[in-house]
Amino acid sequence: MSSSSEDSCVNTMGIRGFQEKYEFGRKIIIYTSKSKSNPGRPFYRCPTLQNRDHLFKWVEETVFEEVQDAFPKVECFETDICKSKVEFESMKTVIEELMEEVRKTKNELKRLNLLMKVCFGSLGLIIMIMMNCVFLFMFGKKKLDFGSLGLNLSSF
């Protein structure tokens, strides 16, 4: 198939890609060429007039232009996807670091909780020892009469 024929001169009117409507507001219709040089080749044109001053375009040229025009968009999407992947990996690293920090904080909290229990237990033991010392100091030199304190030690 040739890219042009004597029946039709290509006039794209500066329009790239497929147009649904022409400047007159009418829908553009796809036709099939019946010429000897382009038999069965699809094209579209302005349905209003069929002279050389109105839109005429081969469909495959339109598709090619659509693909060409889509390449920058696809490259932009590819760039955005690459940036998103880098951000995702960075966020994954941050999440892993935060999870490690949480694990360390939990272990530290357990350690401090155990230390607190030991300290309170030690404090209680120290208080008991001090009370015992005070008790012995106050009553240590004389014989203790537990009966006067209200304690019956005969059952022991």
Buried (B, 14 or more C-beta within 10 A) or exposed (E): EEEEBEEBEBBBEEBEBBBEEBEEEEEBEEBEBEBEBBEEBBBBBBBEEEEEEBBBBBBEBBEEBEEEEEEEEEEEEEEEEEEEEEEEEEEEEEEEEEEEEEEEEEEEEEEEEEEEEEEEEEEEEEEEEEEEEEEEEEEEEEEEEEEEEEEEEEEE
